[in-house]
Amino acid sequence: MKSVVRPLFAAALPVVTLLTVVLPAPAPLAAQQDPNLVRALRVLEKTPLIDGHNDLPWAIRENEAAPRDVTAYDLRGEVPGHTSIAWIRQGHLGAQFWSVYIPFSATEVGATRTQLEQIDIALQVFDRYPDVFQQAFDASDVERIFGAGRVASMMGVEGGHAIENSLGVLRAFYAMGVRYMTLTHGSTTDWADSATDEPRHGGLTEFGKEVVREMNRLGMLVDLSHVSPETMNDALDVSEAPVIFSHSSARALTHHVRNVPDQVLRRLPDNGGVVMVTFVPSFVSEKVRLYGEEVQAKEKEMRQRFGDDEVAFRRAMAAWQLEHPSPKATVADVADHIEHVAEIAGIDHVGIGSDFDGITSTPVGLENVSTFPTLFAELARRGWSDEDLAKLAGENVLRVMRRAEAVARRLRRERPPSTATIEELDRKAS
């Protein structure tokens, strides 16, 4: 879990992805007995499963036993989080956008420096396990690396605060292999409103729109997870390339501000983008979301009652939670969100964005990276065709990547790198 101060059930934190050639093992007994799981595994053997968001680099940074130590966080052994090499293979992960998240508080000490440290951790992971991970830079790399049996690995910057209002920094991150940027994280930036903070701009400022245009010119995917609906709509108005939501679900089913409203889902076919449905329990289960609000209200009440007596506060909260256990999200809840996005936006506009290692709890049935096939088996059970399962797994995201790359080739012929600054663009607009 990323160490950032936030309410107990607030939005999960931000990320990018990888594979390895392994001789196929005999199907587990469960797969032999479940024809839907057999179908799911067959699809995932042929199509790269592309996960939009995994926070492993932050989990390594925050590892209590050995912070920042990639070697000590042994992915070949037992891990404290949701991602290990054994689980990656069991889960048929084909490509990963590994989130190189940094908290908004990093702006106080140097966001760009902290971002570079996170990129360094991700690159160390790729280098340490070359038989498992290989860095990918475009869609053709993903297909080639997947074909070679490795996890095609890309990085995603989570939060536009990381560029410190500099398009030059944005370009430098792209040169290092960053292939998407989430425009905001939990806090509103100087140029974009977040979903979980007070709005200041009514969406994107003029500089924020220029950030989107420069991302299009580079071929960096515009990620709209974490942003307000107004920012979503402004980005869709500006972007010439398909956008992504790297880890969001459907607001019509779970009324969390981090989820995507139907009004935005209906715009995706014209843009060509993809919502990568996440596994965050409070994003996919309305019961879990409401329970989170109840916990926060009870915490406030107990704080008022016990004041600075931390022992009494914790004892009272533990007793209350014993009497009021949390409901659980399930794999069926995640499947419901996938089906809703497919119904409103279309089957070509949905993908997977787990948020593994960025969340402290998981849906029942989706406990770690090994469990991806369970979700695909659930959808197969609901009548999804192999063709549609393949689109969900990775074909939709590969299409988005190819289109963004084509747009970038055209825009680079048409215009040079932008020299605009936030001072000149937003001052003129004010």
N, C-alpha and C positions, 0 to 999 in steps of 0.2 A: 504494500500500500504506500503510495507516495506520502511523504510527510508534509502535508499542508493542512493548515487549520481550516476546518469546515464542519458544518453540521453532520451528525451521524449518518444521515441518509441522503446527503447532498450528492450532486453530480459526481460521477466517477472521473478520475483523471485521464489525461490523454494517452501517439506512436508510429511500426514498419516491418518486413518478412523474409524466410529461407527454406532448402530440401537436401536429401542424400539417397544415392542408389543402394537399395538393399534388396537382396533376393527375396521374393515373396515367401512369407512363412505360411504354413497351413492355416486355413481359416479357423478362428477360435470356434469352440463348440457352440457358443451363442449365435455366431454368424451362420454356422451350418444349420441351425434350427430356425433362424429368422430370415425368410426370403427378402424382406425389406432391407435388412442390414447387408445382405449379400449384394443387392442392387446398389446400395449406397457405396459400398466398398468398390464395386466395379466402376462406378462413375468416377470416384476419387483416384483410382489408379490411372485413369486416362486424362482427367482434367485437373489442372493445378488448383487446389483449394487455397484461395488467397484470403488471408485474414487481414482486416484493415487496421487492427490496433492491438498491440501487445506491449506492455510496459516493462518487459524484462530489464532493459538498461537501468530504469529507475529502481527496480527491485535489487539489482546488483549494487547500485550506489548506496541504498539504504540498508543493506544487509548488516544486521547488528554484529554478527560474528566477525566480519571483515569488510567494512565499507569500501566500495569502489574496486574491490579485488576480484577481477574476472576469473583468475585462476582458482581462488578459494571458493567461488560460487560454482561448484563443479557440476556442469550440466550433464555429465555422464553418470553422476551418482544421485543420491537423494537430495532434493531441493526443498527449500521452505515455501516456495510459491507454486505456480500453476504450470511451469514450463520446464521440461527436461528433454533430453535427446530421446530417451526411450518413449516418452509420451508423444513427442513430435512424430515419431515413426508409427506409433499405434494410431495416432489421430490422422494420419495421411496428410499432414500439412505440406502444401506444395510451395507456397510463397507467403512471406510475411512482411507487412509494413511494421517495422519495429518503431514504436514511439520513442523519440528522444525528448521526452517531456522535461520541462523545468517549471518550477512554481513561479507565480507572478511576483512573489517576494524577491526573486533573483534580480529584479530590476534595481533593488537597493544596493546590491554589491557588484553588479555587472552581469546583465542577462546574457550577453553574447559570450562572455567567458564561460559561464555555467553551461550554456548550450554547447559550446565546443567540447567541454568535458564529457557531456552526455554522448555526443557524436563519437568521441574517442572510445568510450566504453562499448558502444555498439560495434565499432570497427575492430576492437580487440576481440569481441565475441566471434566475429566472422573469421578472424585470423587464427584464433585458437582451435577452431573446429572446422578446418577446411574440407573435411570429408562430409560435413553436414550442411554447412552454410556457404553460400557464395553471393557476393554483392551483385545486385541487378540494377541496371540503370534505365531500362526501357522494356516494352512488352516482349520484344524478341528475346531479350536476355532471360526473362521469366520463363518463357517456353523452352529455351535451350537448357537452362539450369535444371528445370523440372525434369526434362527429358534425360538428363544425366543423373537423376536420382538425388539431387541436393535441394535444399530449401532456398529458393530465390529470395534474397534479402534486400529490402529497401528501408530507408529511414523516413520518418515523418516527424516534422517539428510540430509540437502541440502548443500552440499559443503564439500569436503574432508579436507579443511583447519581446520575443527572443531576438527580433531583428533591430530593436531599439530605433525604430522609425527610419531605418536606412535601407534603401533599395540595393545599395552595394553589398551590405551584409546578406540580404536575401539571395543575391547572385552567388556570393561566396558559399553559402550553404548548399545551393543547387550544385555547384562545382564539386562539393564533397560527397554528393550522392543523395541529398535530401530530395524526395520526390513528391511530398505533399507538405503543406503547412495549414494547420488549423488556425483560422484567422484570429480567434480569441481562445482563451481558456476560461477560467472561472471569473475573471475580472474584465471589465471594459478597458480597452486600450485607448490610446490617444486618437485612434482612427476607426474603431469598430466597437459596436455594442455587443456585450456578452449576454447570454441567456440567463445567467445567474448573478447579475450585478445590475445596479441602477443604470438605465440608458442615459447617455449623454449626447448622442449624435443623431438619433432617429435612424440608425442603421450604419452605413459607411460614410465617412467624410470623403472629400475629394481626394485626399491622399490615400484613403483606404481603397477607393476605386482604382487609383493608379497602382496600388499594390497588386490588385487582382489582374490588371492589364499586364503588369510586368511578369506575374506568375504565368499568365497565358503565353507570353513571349518566350519565357524560359522552357515551358513544358512541365512546370510544377503544378500538381493538382491542387485546386482550391478546395479545402476541407471546411465544411460548414457545420460540423459538430461543434457544440458549445456556443454558437452565436445566436443572437435573438432572431425572431422571425423577420424583423425589418432588415437586419443584416443579410439574412438568407435571400430575401427578395432583391435587395440592392445588388448582391453578388450575382444573382441569376440575370439581372438586367444588364450587367456589365460584361460578364464572362463570355468569351467567344468559344471556350472549350467546356466540355462536360465537367461538372463539379462532383465531389463526393461528400458523403457524410461518413466519416471513418468509423464511428461507433455511436449510433443513435437508433432509436426505435420510433414507434408510431404514437403520436400524442392522442389520437382518437381512442386508443385502447388503454393507455396509461398516461394520465394527465400530468406528466412531468415536463417542466420547462425545457429540459434537455432533448425532448423528443420532437419529431418533425410534424407540424400540422398538415392536415389533408390539403389545405390550400397550396402549400409548397409542394407536396407530393404530386399534385396535379400539374405542376409546371415542369416536372422532371422530363417527361417525354420530349418536349421541345428543346430542352437543354442537352439531353442525352445522359444525364448524371445517374448516380447510384447511391442508394441508402444502404449502408452496411450495418445490418441490424445487430445490436449489441446484446450482451448477456447480463448486463447490470441488473440485479434483482429489482431495484426500485424503479427501473425504466421499463421493465416488461411485465410487472405485476402491480395492478392498482391496489391490491390488498397490502402488499409490501410497502408501497409508497405511502399509503394512508397510515400504516403502522409507524413508519418513520416520523411522520408529522406528530403522531400521538406521543412517541418517545421524546421528541424535542419539547413538546408542551409539558410533559411530565418532568423533564429535566429542569425546565425553567421554574416550575412550581416548587420542586425540591430545593433548588438553589435559594429561592426566596425563603423557604422554611428553615433551612439549615445554615444559611449564610456561609461563613468560612470554614465550617466544620466538614472537612472533606471526607472523613471517615464515616460520619453519619449520613452524608449525602450518598456515598457509594453503597452503603449498606441498604439504605432505603430504595435506591434505584434497582439494586440486585433483587431485592424482595419483590418489587413491583414487576420486574421482567420475568421472574419465576412464575408469577401468577398470570402474566400476560405474554406468553411466548410469541415470538415473531412468526408470522405466516411464511411460507416458502414459495419462491418462484420455481417453476419447473421448465423442463425442455418443451413441454406443450405450450407454455406461455410464449417462449421465444418463437416457436413455430407459428403461433397466432399472429405475431407481429410481422413475421416474414410474409405470411399470406395476406395481411392487410396492405402492406406496401405493394405487393404484387398486384393486388386487386385495384388499388387506387392509381398507382404510377405505372404499373405494367410489369410483366415478368422480366423484362429487359433492364429493370432499374432497381434491382435488389441484390444485396450481397451479404457477407458475414463480417462483423467487426467485434470480436469477442470482448476486448478489454481485459483479457487475462493478465494477471500480475499488476493490474491497476485497481482491482476491486478486492474487498476483504471477504466477501461471500459470493457464492455462485448459485445458479439454479440447480435444483436436484436433477441429476442426469448429465450436467455439463460442468463437472467439478474441475477439470483441467484440460490441457491441450489434447489429451488422448481421446476425448469424448466427442470430437466433431462428428464422427460417423453416426452417433446416436441421433443427432439432430436431422441428418439427411435421411436416416431410416424412418424417423417420425413423419417427415414430409412424404416419403415414398408410401408409407402406410396410408397417408391421406389422399393418395392418388396422383402425386406428382410424377410426371414422366421423367425418364432418364435425361432427355434433352433439357427440360426445365431445371432439373437438379444440377446439370452441368453449367447452365447459365448462372445459377445462384453461387455455385462453388467458385468460379473464376472467370468464366467467359464474359460476363458483363463487365467486370473490372478490366479485363484485357482490352475489350472494345473501347472503354473510356480512355485507357492509357494510349492506345493507338491513335484515337481521335485527338487527344491533347498533344501528342507528338506531331501530328500533321498540322495542327493549328500553329504550333510553335515554329515549325519550319517555314510556314508562310509568313508569320509575323516577323521573324528574324530577317527575312528578305525585305520586308516593308519598312521596318524602323529599327534604329539602334537602341542600345540599352537606355532606359530612362534616367535622366539626371535630375528629376523632380525631387523636391524636398517637401516635408510636411509644412515647414514654415511658409513657403511660397504658395502652395496649393490651398491650404486651409485658411491662410490669411486672406487670400483673394476671395474665397468663398464666403467669408464672414462679413 
